[in-house]
Amino acid sequence: MGTIIVKQKAAGLIKKGSVGNDVLLFQKCAKATGDYTGNLDREYGPLCEEACRRIQRRNQPGAGTVDGECGANTWPYVVEV
C-alpha cells in the first residue's frame, strides 16, 4: 500500500453533510487505503463517516474520539504530508 503525499493548505473539519474539495481529498485517501468504498463525489455521507470511524478506531485506540468527523486529530492519519 502506497503513501499519498499531499501538498496543499490544511484541510478543515468535514462531517456528514459536508461537500467540496476537502471531502474529495478524504475520499481519495480513504479509498487508497481500502477504508472507503463509495464514489468520489465530494459528498460526505454515511460511507465517508464509516470510513472515518474505521480510520479513527485503527489509529486512536482507547485515546481518541471515534465520532466519524474528520478534523485536526484525524487528518494526520488520513494523509501524510
CORHU-V523888 format. One record per residue. RES is the residue in three letters. PHI is phi in whole degrees, -180 to 180 (none if undefined). BURIAL is # if it has 16 or more other ideal C-beta (glycine too) atoms within 10 Angstrom, else .. Layout:
res	phi	burial
RES	PHI	BURIAL
RES	PHI	BURIAL
//
This chain:
res	phi	burial
MET	none	.
GLY	-87	.
THR	-103	.
ILE	-94	.
ILE	-105	.
VAL	-118	#
LYS	-117	.
GLN	-163	.
LYS	-64	.
ALA	-62	.
ALA	-78	#
GLY	-91	.
LEU	-68	.
ILE	-125	#
LYS	-154	.
LYS	-50	.
GLY	101	.
SER	-71	#
VAL	-139	.
GLY	128	.
ASN	-68	.
ASP	-64	#
VAL	-66	#
LEU	-60	.
LEU	-60	#
PHE	-58	#
GLN	-60	#
LYS	-63	.
CYS	-67	#
ALA	-69	#
LYS	-68	#
ALA	-63	.
THR	-94	#
GLY	84	.
ASP	-81	#
TYR	-117	#
THR	-117	.
GLY	-86	.
ASN	-80	.
LEU	-87	.
ASP	-119	.
ARG	66	.
GLU	-119	#
TYR	-89	#
GLY	-110	.
PRO	-59	.
LEU	-69	#
CYS	-66	#
GLU	-61	#
GLU	-68	#
ALA	-61	#
CYS	-64	#
ARG	-60	#
ARG	-61	#
ILE	-63	#
GLN	-64	#
ARG	-62	.
ARG	-69	.
ASN	-104	.
GLN	-130	.
PRO	-62	.
GLY	74	.
ALA	-113	.
GLY	-107	.
THR	-85	.
VAL	-106	.
ASP	-122	.
GLY	76	#
GLU	-106	#
CYS	-99	#
GLY	-130	.
ALA	-57	.
ASN	-83	.
THR	-102	#
TRP	-51	#
PRO	-59	.
TYR	-86	#
VAL	-85	#
VAL	-127	#
GLU	-115	.
VAL	-100	.
//
